[in-house]
């Protein structure tokens, strides 16, 4: 039975004098009790589809041109605000990507949860309390009273998302729209949250719309799937069929873009980088007396080795010390222990020596929007490092920068543009061009593809590999995404709570994980 | 392959708005005009012909004796002796558009001072018989020059301290911050009163005293911008490329922190004009003889029936501040690379 039907829905965005068509005559339906996955890259209109179903669009800038959204055969677009409020939160509920932003920071969980109960279920105080604590415990959280009386910032990311689910599901809605519900969470939490949603779905016979950019997640959790691009639905059908026999060209590309093993060459035996007993800690509570100071241990006895032309992957969840490790190797943090690089002891170099030696190790960051200075042109960004080490004429500089851009697959006519004129993938290419401009031996890649769409991600990974072959670069590839790491690295180090808990060759670690943590990582990355 | 000069872009963007364009043109015109105040408003003729000889009293000083008088002092071209000399025979003199200087007193006025606007004094005179228009032109020039230099000094010191604090953070930041707290708790106005009684009041003294305190409000913003900027990924990338601290500050953090400086620029300039005006109004500012808008306002207050004093000063003051703020707003908008 169709519980929701969307017919010929068109949506337009109007701001000042700009008009942009966002959804173009889309049609789909949702059956009772099924999970519908919506996949697409950023800007494809998948979130706005979800928002229009929940009637949560900002009407001052979004206009629905035509079409209908039938919920139990009632057109939601013709309902008054009054009756929509009875449906929203009660019959159709929504959860968002970032739980910290969707919970009110100045109210306790209890206030936020009981608010919904009061509005839609009962006004009886005792009953409200009972329903609230039951709901919290149903989401798998222990110590219900403690959770209820805490504020959002006192909870962890996973707990917050569970609370969000409790709030969304307390009225037993008929439809739940989950917009990237696990994207902001660590991978190991991802499965738990999705399983929780699945359990609820079966228990209260609800239908679920799962919006995600993650193909594996959709593949494993949805019954039917819709592929969206530029506001159009390119393909829809049963998940299994689509993943087996995609018809549309874009869908094929999307499914192929899942990173495969890309490395087909062996690194040399020469050691480039070796860290010995690397320790790093931050003061979290400064006090006048040394004994009263509190420290946070960010790295504990880290020993890693990297050969010339090799890629090592460093996997870990947020807060495990991945980025701290990168910063220590780049000599941007104070640490204890030694770092040997290409026969030099970096830890013993003084500032001046170090500055002249820095061209040997470079970094590429995760967020292509904050890693390029917004006020410099691409030429200025690329030529900057060159200026430090060599005296070059303006003409030489231009020709070097043009070559660099060609090298990363961009056109030299882009030299005098500003970073904001580029897409995320192009910016990341520029960041890579900047990193290779100094002909380094080592590049640290700090989640270089996490902010990118899958298809772009694949092309960036290919670029990284081809550069490695060409210049026999060594990479330290930091990521939380085991799939990406697997496709690109020779060896893997698993980092958890500031320690390396496991390290081995890529295929060994994936086939025979030794620790439970690694096993759960592999499971939640859908690699088994 | 040519890299387009960024400044041309900024200028094009600035020009694209009529408000910006006209504010800048009008202000620059008035300011340039006022720089030549001596030629526009003066009690000396620009050029004159006495007994077939040319004289340039604006450029050179001629004593009374030159024209057959009795005094060694400079000739007064408005007294009876000189006027009769000029009007004699074929002699002639070209006076500036407004034949009064800021401190020349019109002794031949038929009405009591302050005198209403008339054919002799286009905007009337103040209570000492000095021409209001002349004092406005000279006063405007002084105010704007004063404001420019005070702002420039304040910005340089403010950026310097703010940058050091924000970039090096930690202990450096802590000590300078404490210093600022102590320094800013000194009562500025009392210091001004004390110093103006200790020393001969002058523009230079005012600039020095006001600069000592004026930079602190700006350095706070620069510091905050630098604290934010020092941890940006492009700054870390620059550091890994081996750029020196100076290069990182000037190429990366400073340009991205300039928005707050530039946003405050017009307000600082107009603020400086206001400070000078109000100090003059209170009698703590420039020496009494100096042409100043504040002094005119004070006279307007004392001679409330002489509307031409307060009204004309008010119009000049508001007009200046308004133009400055329009220009500043235009600069800020056009420096924003993100807006198209």
Interface residues (C-beta under 8 A of the other chain):
Chain A: X327 X330 X332 X355 X356 X357 X358 X359 X361 X362 X363 X365 X367 X370 X371 X372 X373 X374 X375 X376 X377 X379 X380 X381 X384 X385 X388 X389 X398 X402 X412 X413 X415 X416 X418 X420 X431 X434 X435 X438
Chain B: X1 X2 X3 X4 X6 X232 X233 X234 X236 X237 X238 X239 X240 X241 X242 X243 X244 X247 X251 X252 X255 X256 X337 X338
